[in-house]
Amino acid sequence: MKKYRIRKKTKKIIRTDKTRWSLNPDFEFFNELRNLILKSSPAEKDKMIKKILGLGRVKLAVTSGIFLENTGSDLYDTVADLFIVGDDISKKKLRAFLVALEAEVGKEIKFTLMDKDEFQYRHGMFDRFIRVLLEGPHEKIINKLGL
């Protein structure tokens, strides 16, 4: 069914048929359909790695939460979706990267940035944040620290 709206000033008829879709979360195959839509290709992962390496001297990049393919509802409660360790990271490039990534994913990304010295200190002290991130489901997409 087509919907029409009439402008008051010019009395011009404008076609306004916007299709809207929604999905019932109680649908039997909801998780499978969501995973199919959110699944990223290896080419997209390579593109993301290239952009992260362009931010500065990146030593470690860990993805978790919304970036994992087999995501259940409990994985959205991770401490960080994207964790980057590096030095001389350009804040301007980082901000642009995060805005573009959030637009692509369609959700707000929990993000953490640390320099190499702070990470090594916290990793050596068995910091709770680092331990929870690295013991939970994650993927190291850049690993120059040998973890």
N, C-alpha and C positions, 0 to 999 in steps of 0.2 A: 504494500500500500504506500503510495507516494504522498508526502505531506507538502503542503505549500503554505507560504506565508506572504502576506501582502504588505508592502511598505506603505506607510501612510502618506509621505510626501509625494512620491512619484507614482504611486499606485502600480508599481511594477511587481510582477509575480516572480518570486525567487523559489527555486526548488531546494528543499531542505530535508533530504532523505539520508540521514546518518544512521548507519546500522551499528547497533551496539550488541556486543556479545558478553555473556557471563557464563561461568561454569559453577555448577553446584559442587561444593567441597565434599558432599556426601556421596558423590558419584563413585561407583565401584572402581573405576580405573583412573581416579583423580591423580594419584601420585605418579603413575606411569605417564599420563599425558603431560603433567607438569615437568617431569624429568625430560621428556622428549622435546618440549619447547625450550627448556633452559639449558639443554645439553650444548656445550660449546665444541666446536670442531678443533682438531689439532692446529689448523692454520690460525685460528683465533687465539689459541694459547701462545703460539710462536709470536704473533703480533703483540700480545700483551707483554711477553718477556722482552721483546725488542724495545717497547716503550719504557718499561721499567729500567732497563739498562741505560737508556738515554737520560734518565733523571740525574745521574751522578755516578760515583764509585760505589755501586751496589754490591754487597758481599753475600746477602741472603734475602730471599723472597719466599714467603710461605703463604699459600692460599688455604683457606679453610671455609667452613660454613657454607655460604651460598655459592661458592665456586666449585664445590665438590659435586660430582655427577649423581651419586646415589644419596641424595639428601633426604633425610627424614625430618620431621618437625623438631626433633631434639638438636639437630646440627645447627639450627639457626640461633642457638643460645651459646655459640662459641665466643671466646674472649675477643677475637679479631678475625675478620674475614680475609684481610690482607695485612701481612706483617713484613716490613722491609727494614733491613739493617744495612746501613751504608754511610759514607762520609761525603761531604760536599754535595748534598742533594739540593737541587734547585727548587726552591719553594714555589716559584711561579709555574714551572713545568709540572711539579707535583700536583698543584691545585687544578691545572687544566686536565691532567691525566685522570684525577679522581672524578671531576665533573663529567668527563666523557664516559668513564667506566660506569658511574652510577646511572647515567642516561641509558647506556647499553643494557645494563642488568635490570634496570627498572626498580631498584631498591636502594636504600641508603646503605653504604658500605661502612662497616666498622673497621677502621684503619689505624695502624700503629707504626710509627717510625722511630728508630733508635740509631744512634751512631755505634760503630763497632766496639769501642771501648766500654760503653754502657752495657751493651749486650753481653760481652765476654764477662764483665763483672757480675751481672745478674745471673747469667748461666752458671757461672762458677759458684755462686751463692745459693743455687737451687731456688731462685725466685719463683714464687707461686705462679705468676702470670706466664713466664716462659715455660715452666714445667707443664701447666695445663694446656698451653698451646701445642707444645711439641709431643705430649703424650696422647692428645686427642687425635681424631681423624684430621689429617692435613696432607698437603703435598708441597714439597720443596721444589719450586720451579727454577730457582737460582740458588746454588749452594757452593760458594767459594770458601767457606769456612770449614768444610769437611765434617759436617754434622751427620 
